[in-house]
Amino acid sequence: MPIDPKVAIGAQLPDRTFSWSASDVLLYHLGLGAGSTPGDQTDPNALRYTLDDAHLQVLPSFGVVAPTFHETNPPPLDLPGCDIDLAQVLHGSQEVVVHGPLPTSGSAVVHTRISDVWDKGKASVIVQEGEARTEDGDPLFTTRSSIFVRGEGGWGGERGPSTKVALPEREPDADVSYATTPQQALLYRLCGDRNPLHADPAFAEGAGFPAPILHGLCSYGIVLRLVVDALLDADVAQVRGYAARFAGVVFPGETIRVRAWDEGDRVLVTATIAGLGERDGAPVLADCVVTKARGEG
């Protein structure tokens, strides 16, 4: 079969050495819509994402894309024991934990392995875990991600865990929105993800979508930026970890609505589409949690 869990689970992927600069950080933040609100060009908090001075900060979600930021080809899927096609794949979930504020430039090595393969019936889920360390060996960040491979389930494997995050039964502490732009995916793809699903209408149609969709990791970063700005004093140093499940798609031009509940040591978040018609309220991210550093709040 196209996925052989006996080969895949535990397989180590080749180590990847990577570097990034302040220019990469700026491009990433711009790809998430930083600086796009009227007045952002003079707002000190907004400029912490978009001006390369001593106050520049790095959203922790940048750690997820930093190892592949300079890639110009579609993401490879040459995973051990996995013979799969890019058109079958959707991002399932993503988590990042930072071991302190990420520097605005540097070099690191990431060690990645396939930790699990789950059988969801109509799809398989491949889970990867990565650990990035500086050239001196200090821990920088860890990631855990899953991809859905459509049409490759039903082989009799375990379904895997299903963790749901219960939201408080009260009004959210923040209710904010961001209107994505028609070119959002075309800009964000310059951050190292050239998957044609996000740019090529014919490829998107072949994958079952009426038009190219926004990168899941772009939505992921947008939501974190909105939460940091709304509830964490626009200070990324207050974030220790960030995890979310990709629950639906965003078409460039749609508006993402974020509701967030501050629970002291963490912020619980839901993200949906805000608009007219049947897409209003459609899920974007679910089971979304921002863990605070040092228990702020």
C-alpha positions as CSV (number, residue, x, y, z in Angstrom):
1,M,0.0,0.0,0.0
2,P,1.1,3.6,-0.5
3,I,1.8,4.1,3.2
4,D,3.6,1.4,5.2
5,P,3.5,2.3,8.9
6,K,6.1,-0.3,9.8
7,V,8.6,1.7,7.7
8,A,7.3,5.1,8.4
9,I,6.8,5.2,12.2
10,G,10.0,6.2,13.9
11,A,11.8,7.0,10.7
12,Q,14.3,9.9,11.0
13,L,14.2,12.5,8.2
14,P,17.5,14.1,7.0
15,D,18.7,16.8,9.3
16,R,18.2,20.3,7.9
17,T,20.5,23.2,8.5
18,F,18.8,26.6,7.9
19,S,19.4,30.3,8.4
20,W,17.1,33.3,8.5
21,S,17.4,37.0,8.5
22,A,15.4,40.0,9.7
23,S,14.2,40.4,6.1
24,D,12.7,36.9,6.3
25,V,10.9,37.8,9.5
26,L,9.5,40.9,7.9
27,L,8.3,39.1,4.9
28,Y,6.6,36.4,7.0
29,H,4.8,39.0,9.1
30,L,3.7,40.9,6.0
31,G,2.4,37.6,4.6
32,L,0.2,37.4,7.7
33,G,-1.2,40.8,7.1
34,A,0.9,42.8,9.6
35,G,1.0,46.4,8.8
36,S,-2.2,46.3,6.6
37,T,-4.5,48.2,9.0
38,P,-4.8,52.0,8.5
39,G,-2.4,53.6,11.0
40,D,-0.1,50.6,11.3
41,Q,2.7,52.5,9.6
42,T,3.0,54.7,12.8
43,D,1.7,52.4,15.5
44,P,4.6,51.3,17.7
45,N,3.0,47.9,18.4
46,A,2.3,47.2,14.7
47,L,5.9,48.3,13.8
48,R,7.3,45.6,16.1
49,Y,6.3,43.2,13.2
50,T,7.3,45.3,10.2
51,L,10.3,47.5,11.0
52,D,13.8,46.1,11.3
53,D,15.0,48.1,14.2
54,A,15.9,47.1,17.8
55,H,12.2,46.5,18.6
56,L,11.5,43.9,15.9
57,Q,10.0,40.7,17.4
58,V,9.3,37.3,15.9
59,L,6.0,35.5,16.1
60,P,6.6,32.0,17.4
61,S,4.8,30.5,14.5
62,F,7.7,31.6,12.3
63,G,9.6,28.6,13.8
64,V,7.2,26.3,11.8
65,V,8.3,27.8,8.4
66,A,11.9,28.9,9.2
67,P,13.5,25.6,8.1
68,T,12.0,25.7,4.6
69,F,11.6,29.5,4.2
70,H,14.0,29.7,1.2
71,E,12.5,26.8,-0.7
72,T,11.3,27.6,-4.2
73,N,9.9,24.2,-5.2
74,P,6.6,22.6,-4.0
75,P,7.1,20.8,-0.7
76,P,8.6,17.3,-1.3
77,L,6.7,14.3,0.1
78,D,9.5,11.8,0.0
79,L,8.8,10.5,3.5
80,P,10.0,7.0,4.3
81,G,7.3,4.4,3.8
82,C,4.9,6.9,2.2
83,D,4.2,7.0,-1.5
84,I,1.7,9.8,-1.7
85,D,0.7,12.6,-4.0
86,L,0.7,16.3,-3.2
87,A,-2.9,16.7,-4.4
88,Q,-4.0,14.1,-1.7
89,V,-2.5,16.1,1.2
90,L,-4.1,18.6,3.6
91,H,-2.5,20.0,6.7
92,G,-4.2,18.5,9.7
93,S,-2.8,20.2,12.8
94,Q,0.2,22.2,13.9
95,E,1.9,22.9,17.2
96,V,5.0,24.9,18.1
97,V,6.7,25.4,21.4
98,V,9.4,28.0,21.8
99,H,12.2,27.9,24.4
100,G,12.4,31.7,24.6
101,P,11.8,34.6,22.1
102,L,13.0,33.7,18.7
103,P,15.9,35.8,17.5
104,T,15.4,38.0,14.4
105,S,18.3,36.2,12.6
106,G,20.4,33.2,13.1
107,S,21.2,29.6,12.1
108,A,20.0,26.3,13.4
109,V,19.6,22.6,12.7
110,V,16.3,20.8,12.9
111,H,16.0,17.1,13.6
112,T,12.7,15.6,12.4
113,R,11.1,12.1,12.7
114,I,7.8,10.5,11.8
115,S,6.3,9.8,15.2
116,D,2.9,8.2,14.2
117,V,0.7,7.1,11.4
118,W,-3.1,6.9,12.1
119,D,-5.9,5.3,10.1
120,K,-8.9,7.6,10.0
121,G,-10.9,5.4,7.6
122,K,-11.1,7.6,4.5
123,A,-7.6,9.1,5.1
124,S,-4.3,8.4,6.9
125,V,-2.7,10.9,9.2
126,I,1.1,11.2,9.3
127,V,2.5,12.9,12.4
128,Q,6.0,14.5,12.3
129,E,7.9,15.9,15.3
130,G,10.9,18.3,14.9
131,E,13.4,19.8,17.3
132,A,15.5,22.8,16.3
133,R,18.7,23.7,18.0
134,T,21.1,26.5,17.5
135,E,24.6,25.8,16.2
136,D,25.8,25.8,19.8
137,G,23.2,23.0,20.6
138,D,20.8,25.2,22.6
139,P,17.1,24.3,22.1
140,L,15.3,26.8,20.0
141,F,11.8,25.4,19.3
142,T,10.0,22.1,18.8
143,T,7.2,21.4,16.4
144,R,4.6,18.7,16.0
145,S,2.5,18.6,12.8
146,S,0.1,16.2,11.1
147,I,-1.0,15.9,7.5
148,F,-4.2,14.2,6.2
149,V,-3.6,11.9,3.1
150,R,-7.0,11.6,1.5
151,G,-8.0,8.2,0.1
152,E,-5.2,6.3,1.9
153,G,-7.1,5.1,5.1
154,G,-8.9,1.9,5.8
155,W,-5.9,-0.3,6.3
156,G,-6.8,-1.4,9.8
157,G,-4.5,0.8,11.9
158,E,-5.3,2.7,15.1
159,R,-7.4,5.9,14.7
160,G,-5.2,7.8,17.1
161,P,-6.2,10.3,19.8
162,S,-9.0,12.8,19.5
163,T,-8.5,15.7,21.8
164,K,-11.2,18.4,22.0
165,V,-10.8,21.7,23.7
166,A,-13.9,22.8,25.5
167,L,-14.6,26.5,25.3
168,P,-15.8,28.6,28.2
169,E,-19.5,29.3,28.5
170,R,-19.1,33.0,28.6
171,E,-18.5,35.8,26.2
172,P,-15.0,35.9,24.7
173,D,-12.4,38.3,26.1
174,A,-11.5,39.3,22.5
175,D,-13.6,39.2,19.3
176,V,-11.5,40.5,16.4
177,S,-11.4,40.0,12.6
178,Y,-9.0,40.2,9.7
179,A,-10.0,40.5,6.1
180,T,-7.6,38.5,4.0
181,T,-6.6,40.0,0.6
182,P,-7.1,38.5,-2.8
183,Q,-3.3,38.2,-3.2
184,Q,-2.7,36.9,0.4
185,A,-1.8,33.4,-0.7
186,L,0.4,34.7,-3.6
187,L,2.4,36.7,-1.0
188,Y,2.5,34.1,1.7
189,R,3.8,31.4,-0.8
190,L,7.1,33.4,-0.8
191,C,7.6,32.2,2.7
192,G,8.7,28.8,1.4
193,D,5.5,27.0,0.5
194,R,5.0,26.8,-3.3
195,N,2.3,24.2,-3.2
196,P,0.3,25.0,-6.4
197,L,-3.0,24.4,-4.4
198,H,-2.6,27.9,-3.2
199,A,-1.9,29.6,-6.5
200,D,-2.8,27.5,-9.5
201,P,-6.6,27.4,-10.3
202,A,-6.3,24.3,-12.4
203,F,-4.4,22.4,-9.7
204,A,-6.9,23.5,-7.0
205,E,-9.8,22.3,-9.2
206,G,-8.1,19.0,-9.6
207,A,-7.8,18.7,-5.8
208,G,-11.5,19.4,-5.4
209,F,-11.6,23.1,-4.7
210,P,-13.3,25.8,-6.7
211,A,-10.3,28.1,-6.4
212,P,-6.9,28.2,-4.8
213,I,-7.1,28.3,-1.0
214,L,-5.1,30.1,1.6
215,H,-2.2,28.2,3.2
216,G,-3.3,26.7,6.5
217,L,-0.2,28.0,8.1
218,C,-1.0,31.5,6.9
219,S,-4.4,31.3,8.7
220,Y,-2.5,29.8,11.7
221,G,-0.1,32.7,11.8
222,I,-2.8,35.3,11.3
223,V,-4.8,33.9,14.2
224,L,-1.8,34.0,16.5
225,R,-1.0,37.6,15.6
226,L,-4.5,38.7,16.3
227,V,-4.5,36.9,19.7
228,V,-1.1,38.4,20.7
229,D,-2.3,41.9,19.7
230,A,-5.7,41.6,21.4
231,L,-4.8,39.9,24.7
232,L,-1.1,39.7,25.2
233,D,-0.1,43.4,24.9
234,A,1.3,42.8,21.3
235,D,4.2,41.1,23.0
236,V,5.2,37.7,21.4
237,A,7.5,37.0,24.4
238,Q,4.3,36.1,26.3
239,V,3.8,33.1,24.1
240,R,5.3,29.7,25.1
241,G,3.3,27.4,22.8
242,Y,0.6,27.5,20.1
243,A,-1.4,24.5,18.8
244,A,-4.4,24.3,16.5
245,R,-6.3,21.9,14.3
246,F,-7.1,22.9,10.8
247,A,-10.9,22.6,10.6
248,G,-11.7,24.3,7.3
249,V,-10.4,26.3,4.4
250,V,-10.1,30.0,3.7
251,F,-10.4,31.5,0.3
252,P,-8.3,34.6,-0.2
253,G,-10.5,37.6,0.2
254,E,-12.5,36.1,3.0
255,T,-12.6,37.5,6.6
256,I,-11.3,35.4,9.5
257,R,-13.1,36.1,12.8
258,V,-11.2,35.2,16.0
259,R,-12.8,34.8,19.4
260,A,-10.4,34.2,22.3
261,W,-10.9,33.4,26.0
262,D,-8.1,34.3,28.5
263,E,-7.9,31.5,31.0
264,G,-4.9,32.7,32.9
265,D,-2.1,30.4,31.9
266,R,-3.5,29.9,28.4
267,V,-5.8,31.5,25.8
268,L,-8.5,29.3,24.1
269,V,-9.3,30.4,20.6
270,T,-11.7,29.7,17.8
271,A,-11.4,31.0,14.3
272,T,-14.3,31.0,11.7
273,I,-15.2,32.7,8.5
274,A,-17.2,36.0,8.9
275,G,-19.3,36.9,5.9
276,L,-22.5,36.5,4.1
277,G,-24.2,33.3,2.9
278,E,-23.4,29.7,3.6
279,R,-19.7,30.4,4.3
280,D,-20.5,32.6,7.4
281,G,-19.4,30.7,10.5
282,A,-17.5,28.1,8.6
283,P,-14.6,26.8,10.7
284,V,-11.0,27.7,10.1
285,L,-9.1,26.6,13.2
286,A,-10.4,24.5,16.1
287,D,-9.0,23.1,19.3
288,C,-6.7,26.1,19.3
289,V,-4.7,27.0,22.4
290,V,-2.0,29.6,23.0
291,T,0.0,28.7,26.1
292,K,1.5,31.7,27.9
293,A,5.1,31.9,29.0
294,R,5.8,32.2,32.7
295,G,2.1,32.1,33.4
296,E,1.3,35.7,32.5
297,G,-2.2,36.8,33.3
